[in-house]
């Protein structure tokens, strides 16, 4: 058999992350990079990944409105820049403080307040206005400052496939058509980046993760934080883990995206010539469902758990506002709610238990998760209650040479440990062995 078509890849593993790429052709290059949204869940982990390889990344400029809340590695320089300022103001700072830039990792994002009584992402117009400003101001500033990178990577997400609006096309693939029944700011962001890249002769990428898990001091929009808080407080109250939805929500496969793996994938994406001008999905690469995880989470905290609700009389029914749903046909997505994490978070006994845990373990006074109930616990409702599965195809990245993988359960527990180290949740240590008992076995 000949060797035509055979490609060999060198990969390494780091702790719970397997099959990570190596970059022998980039060693000693001392690239310069800009990471925007450097305090956010992706931006902070992107800095960690680039800081691991100073021989590859000579200088990394961390851009955000506020100073980093964690230690800055040696090859990272922090710049306080507000992307809601004018392009001219941003350009002046770039001229003065950034000699050159080879790559840009754009992870800036603003979560607009929802409309009264509606869900987390309900104000489409304000979400688009704010997030388009972030990107357009920065792109204009790069042009004005004459700081044009070789490659510009924009992170959007799986909401590109409108999975938040109902059952999507499954598996979700990068070539899927846009779902235009409702505004989605990811689409004009992509269009703007494509236009700017053509005009400036640079390459682009768009990456699309699912719900992101990772530990940063401001952990809003982070389901790991909500899960850990719920489990710790239920343990304090002497209560079991109660599952919020029906058997469909219990069984639905819902892979996640770990922030560190997203960042390894982003580095691989910009340094791989064959990925130029491509959109790429990124997930942990394995299977995950909340039903299978629920007994594991309960065992890790040493408390009992409840299964999915089966009594039809106990459900509140919510129909999604889009019909047909993103799959293109059939009725609107229907959610059956037996319990709500957001409603749970408003209970007086829950707040009291949280204050007890804060005092006992000297937890950080700010940010207080109960100041952002909808961002944390409403997000958890939205993630876990939907009965439709989601499959994010990784075929395209794999064909291009990506082999990275992390076990989502291990990643969640690692994130719990990091959240505990940040004093955001009570102390947590991953059990070396978890004895899980499944109902009926």
C-alpha positions in Angstrom: 0.0 0.0 0.0 1.4 3.4 -0.9 1.7 6.4 1.4 -0.4 8.8 -0.7 -3.0 10.5 1.4 -1.3 9.6 4.7 -0.7 12.4 7.1 1.2 12.1 10.4 0.4 14.3 13.4 2.4 14.8 16.6 0.1 15.2 19.6 0.6 15.5 23.4 -1.6 15.2 26.5 -1.7 17.6 29.4 -3.5 16.5 32.6 -7.1 15.8 31.5 -6.6 17.1 27.9 -5.7 14.5 25.3 -4.5 14.6 21.7 -3.4 18.3 21.8 -1.4 19.5 18.8 2.3 20.4 18.7 3.8 23.1 16.5 7.4 22.3 15.7 7.3 24.7 12.7 6.4 27.6 15.0 9.0 27.0 17.7 11.2 30.0 18.3 9.0 32.3 16.1 8.0 34.6 19.0 4.7 35.6 17.5 2.8 38.5 18.9 -0.9 38.2 19.6 -3.9 40.2 20.9 -6.5 38.6 23.1 -9.6 40.6 23.6 -12.1 40.1 26.3 -9.2 39.0 28.4 -11.1 38.8 31.7 -13.9 36.7 30.1 -14.2 32.9 30.3 -12.6 32.3 26.9 -10.2 35.2 26.9 -8.7 34.3 30.3 -8.1 30.7 29.2 -6.7 31.9 25.9 -4.1 33.8 27.9 -3.2 30.6 29.9 -2.7 28.6 26.7 -0.5 31.2 25.0 1.5 31.8 28.2 2.4 28.1 28.2 4.5 28.6 25.1 6.7 31.8 25.4 9.1 30.3 22.8 6.1 30.4 20.4 4.3 33.5 21.7 6.8 36.3 22.4 4.3 38.9 23.5 0.6 38.6 24.2 -1.4 41.7 24.6 -4.4 41.2 26.9 -7.1 43.8 26.1 -10.1 44.4 28.4 -11.8 47.3 30.2 -10.7 46.2 33.6 -7.4 45.0 34.9 -7.0 41.2 35.1 -8.1 39.7 38.3 -5.5 36.9 38.2 -1.7 36.9 37.9 -0.4 38.0 34.5 2.2 35.6 33.0 5.6 36.9 31.9 4.9 37.1 28.2 1.5 38.9 28.7 1.0 42.7 28.7 -2.3 44.1 29.9 -3.8 47.1 28.1 -7.0 48.8 29.4 -9.1 49.5 26.4 -12.8 50.0 26.1 -14.1 48.8 22.7 -17.2 51.0 23.2 -14.9 54.0 22.8 -14.3 55.5 19.3 -12.1 53.7 16.8 -9.8 56.7 16.8 -9.3 56.4 20.6 -8.7 52.7 20.4 -6.3 53.1 17.4 -4.2 55.7 19.4 -3.7 53.2 22.2 -2.7 50.5 19.8 -0.2 52.7 18.0 1.4 53.7 21.3 1.4 50.3 23.0 1.4 47.5 20.4 4.5 47.5 18.1 3.1 44.7 15.9 0.5 42.0 15.9 0.6 38.6 14.1 -2.7 37.1 15.4 -5.9 38.3 17.0 -8.1 36.2 19.2 -11.4 38.1 19.6 -13.5 37.0 22.6 -15.1 40.2 23.6 -18.8 40.0 24.4 -21.5 42.0 26.2 -24.6 40.3 27.7 -27.4 42.8 27.3 -30.1 42.8 30.0 -33.1 40.7 29.0 -36.5 42.2 28.3 -38.8 42.3 31.3 -40.0 38.8 32.2 -38.2 37.2 29.3 -35.2 34.9 28.8 -31.5 35.7 29.0 -31.0 36.5 25.3 -34.4 38.1 24.6 -33.3 41.6 23.7 -32.0 40.8 20.2 -31.7 44.4 19.1 -29.6 45.5 22.0 -27.4 42.3 21.9 -26.7 43.1 18.2 -26.1 46.8 18.8 -23.6 46.3 21.6 -21.7 43.3 20.2 -21.5 44.8 16.7 -20.0 47.9 18.2 -17.3 45.9 20.0 -16.2 44.3 16.8 -16.6 47.1 14.4 -14.8 49.6 16.6 -11.9 47.3 17.1 -11.6 46.3 13.4 -11.7 50.0 12.4 -9.0 50.8 15.0 -6.7 48.1 13.7 -7.0 49.6 10.2 -6.4 53.2 11.5 -3.4 52.0 13.6 -2.1 49.9 10.7 -1.9 46.9 12.9 -3.2 44.2 10.4 -2.7 40.6 11.7 -1.9 37.6 9.6 -5.1 35.9 11.0 -8.1 37.2 12.9 -10.1 34.7 14.9 -13.6 35.6 16.0 -15.3 33.4 18.6 -19.1 33.2 18.3 -21.0 30.1 19.4 -23.5 27.4 18.8 -26.3 29.9 19.0 -25.2 30.4 15.3 -27.4 27.3 14.7 -30.3 28.8 16.8 -30.2 25.9 19.2 -31.5 28.3 21.9 -34.7 28.7 19.8 -35.7 25.0 19.4 -34.6 21.8 17.9 -31.8 22.5 15.3 -30.6 20.7 12.4 -28.6 17.8 13.9 -25.7 17.3 13.7 -24.9 21.0 13.5 -22.4 21.6 10.8 -20.4 24.7 9.8 -22.0 24.6 6.3 -25.6 24.7 7.6 -27.7 27.6 6.3 -28.4 30.6 8.6 -31.7 30.5 10.4 -33.2 33.9 9.7 -36.6 33.7 11.6 -35.1 35.7 14.4 -32.2 38.2 14.6 -28.8 36.7 15.5 -25.8 39.1 16.0 -23.4 36.4 15.0 -24.4 36.7 11.4 -23.6 40.4 10.9 -20.4 39.9 13.0 -19.3 37.3 10.5 -20.2 39.4 7.5 -18.3 42.4 8.9 -15.2 40.2 9.6 -15.3 38.7 6.1 -15.6 42.2 4.5 -12.8 43.7 6.7 -10.5 40.7 5.9 -10.9 41.1 2.2 -10.3 44.8 2.3 -7.1 44.3 4.4 -5.7 41.2 2.8 -5.7 39.1 6.0 -7.1 35.6 6.9 -10.0 35.0 9.2 -11.5 32.2 11.3 -14.8 31.9 13.2 -15.0 29.3 16.0 -18.3 28.1 17.4 -18.3 26.5 20.9 -21.3 25.2 22.8 -22.1 26.2 26.4 -18.6 27.0 27.9 -17.3 25.6 31.2 -14.3 27.2 32.9 -13.3 29.2 36.0 -12.9 33.0 36.0 -13.7 35.4 38.8 -16.8 36.8 37.1 -18.5 33.6 36.2 -21.8 34.8 34.9 -23.0 32.8 31.9 -21.1 29.8 33.2 -23.1 26.7 33.9 -20.4 25.1 36.0 -20.8 27.8 38.6 -24.5 27.3 38.8 -24.2 23.5 39.1 -21.6 23.7 41.9 -23.6 26.3 43.8 -26.8 24.2 43.5 -25.1 21.0 44.7 -23.3 22.7 47.6 -26.4 24.5 48.9 -28.6 21.4 48.5 -26.1 19.5 50.6 -26.1 22.3 53.2 -29.9 22.1 53.3 -29.9 18.3 53.6 -31.8 18.1 50.3 -31.2 15.9 47.2 -30.3 17.1 43.8 -33.6 17.6 42.1 -33.7 17.3 38.3 -35.7 20.1 36.7 -37.1 18.5 33.6 -38.7 15.5 32.0 -37.2 12.2 30.7 -36.4 13.8 27.3 -34.3 16.5 29.0 -32.7 13.8 31.1 -31.8 11.7 28.1 -30.8 14.4 25.6 -27.2 14.4 24.5 -25.8 17.9 25.2 -22.1 18.1 24.7 -20.2 21.1 26.2 -17.1 23.1 25.4 -14.3 23.5 28.0 -12.7 26.9 27.9 -9.2 25.5 27.9 -9.9 23.1 25.1 -11.5 26.0 23.1 -8.3 27.9 23.6 -6.0 25.0 22.5 -8.2 24.7 19.4 -8.1 28.4 18.7 -4.2 28.3 18.8 -4.2 25.3 16.5 -6.7 27.0 14.2 -4.7 30.2 13.6 -1.4 28.3 13.2 -2.7 25.8 10.7 -2.4 27.0 7.1 -5.2 24.7 5.8 -7.8 26.3 8.2 -7.5 29.8 6.8 -10.8 31.5 6.1 -12.9 28.7 7.7 -15.5 28.5 10.4 -15.0 25.6 12.9 -17.0 24.1 15.6 -15.4 23.2 18.9 -16.7 20.9 21.6 -15.1 18.6 24.1 -15.3 15.8 21.6 -17.2 13.2 23.7 -20.7 12.3 24.7 -22.5 14.0 27.6 -26.0 14.1 29.0 -27.3 15.7 32.2 -29.2 12.5 33.1 -26.1 10.4 33.1 -24.1 13.2 34.9 -26.8 13.8 37.6 -26.0 10.7 39.7 -22.3 11.4 39.3 -22.7 14.9 40.6 -24.8 13.7 43.5 -22.2 11.1 44.4 -19.4 13.7 44.2 -21.2 15.7 46.8 -22.3 12.7 48.9 -26.0 13.5 48.6 -29.0 11.6 47.0 -30.6 12.7 43.7 -34.0 12.8 42.1 -34.6 11.6 38.6 -36.6 13.2 35.8 -40.2 14.0 36.6 -42.7 11.6 35.1 -46.0 13.0 36.4 -47.6 15.0 33.6 -49.7 17.0 36.1 -46.6 18.5 37.7 -45.2 20.3 34.6 -45.5 23.9 33.5 -45.5 24.0 29.7 -43.5 26.6 27.7 -43.7 26.6 23.9 -40.8 28.4 22.1 -41.9 31.4 20.1 -40.5 30.1 16.7 -42.5 27.7 14.5 -41.3 25.9 12.6 -38.2 25.5 14.8 -34.6 25.7 13.5 -34.7 22.2 12.1 -37.0 23.7 9.4 -40.3 21.8 10.0 -42.6 20.6 12.7 -44.1 22.3 15.8 -42.3 24.8 18.0 -39.9 23.4 20.6 -41.8 22.6 23.8 -40.2 22.7 27.3 -41.8 21.0 30.3 -40.7 22.5 33.6 -41.1 20.5 36.8 -38.7 22.7 38.8 -36.7 25.9 38.1 -33.2 26.7 39.3 -34.0 30.4 39.0 -37.1 30.0 41.2 -35.0 27.9 43.7 -32.4 30.7 43.9 -35.0 33.1 45.2 -36.1 31.0 48.1 -35.2 32.5 51.5 -33.8 29.2 52.9 -31.5 29.0 49.9 -30.2 32.6 50.4 -29.7 31.8 54.1 -27.8 28.7 53.4 -25.5 30.6 50.9 -24.7 33.2 53.5 -23.9 30.4 56.0 -21.5 28.8 53.5 -19.9 32.2 52.6 -19.2 32.9 56.3 -18.0 29.3 57.1 -15.5 29.1 54.2 -14.6 32.8 53.9 -15.8 33.0 50.3 -15.4 36.0 48.1 -18.0 38.7 48.8 -18.1 39.8 45.2 -19.2 38.9 42.7 -22.2 37.4 44.5 -24.0 34.9 42.3 -27.3 35.8 43.8 -26.9 39.3 42.4 -27.1 37.7 38.9 -29.7 35.1 39.4 -30.9 35.0 35.8 -27.4 35.0 34.4 -26.4 32.0 36.4 -29.5 30.0 37.4 -31.7 31.2 34.6 -29.0 30.1 32.2 -28.9 26.7 33.9 -32.6 26.4 33.4 -32.3 27.2 29.7 -29.5 24.7 29.3 -30.9 21.7 31.2 -34.7 22.0 30.5 -34.7 21.9 26.7 -35.6 18.4 25.6 -34.0 18.5 22.2 -30.5 17.1 21.9 -27.7 18.9 20.1 -24.9 17.3 18.2 -22.1 19.7 17.2 -20.2 18.1 14.4 -16.4 18.1 14.8 -15.8 16.4 11.5 -14.4 19.4 9.8 -11.8 20.1 12.4 -10.8 16.4 12.6 -10.4 16.2 8.8 -8.0 19.2 9.1 -5.9 17.5 11.8 -7.5 18.4 15.1 -7.4 15.5 17.7 -8.0 17.3 21.0 -10.4 15.8 23.6 -11.4 16.2 27.2 -13.9 14.2 29.2 -16.6 16.7 30.0 -17.3 15.2 33.5 -13.6 15.5 34.4 -13.5 19.0 33.1 -16.6 20.1 35.1 -15.0 18.7 38.3 -11.7 20.4 37.5 -13.6 23.6 37.0 -15.2 23.2 40.4 -11.8 22.9 42.0 -10.7 26.1 40.3 -13.9 27.9 41.3 -13.2 26.8 44.8 -9.6 28.1 44.6 -11.1 31.5 43.6 -13.3 31.3 46.7 -16.4 31.5 44.5 -17.9 28.2 45.8 -17.3 26.1 48.9 -14.2 23.9 48.9 -14.4 21.0 46.4 -12.0 18.2 45.7 -12.6 15.6 43.0 -13.0 12.2 44.5 -10.4 9.8 43.2 -13.2 7.2 42.8 -16.9 7.9 42.7 -19.3 5.1 43.4 -22.4 5.9 41.4 -25.7 4.3 41.9 -28.2 4.4 39.0 -31.9 3.9 39.6 -33.0 0.4 38.6 -29.5 -1.1 38.9 
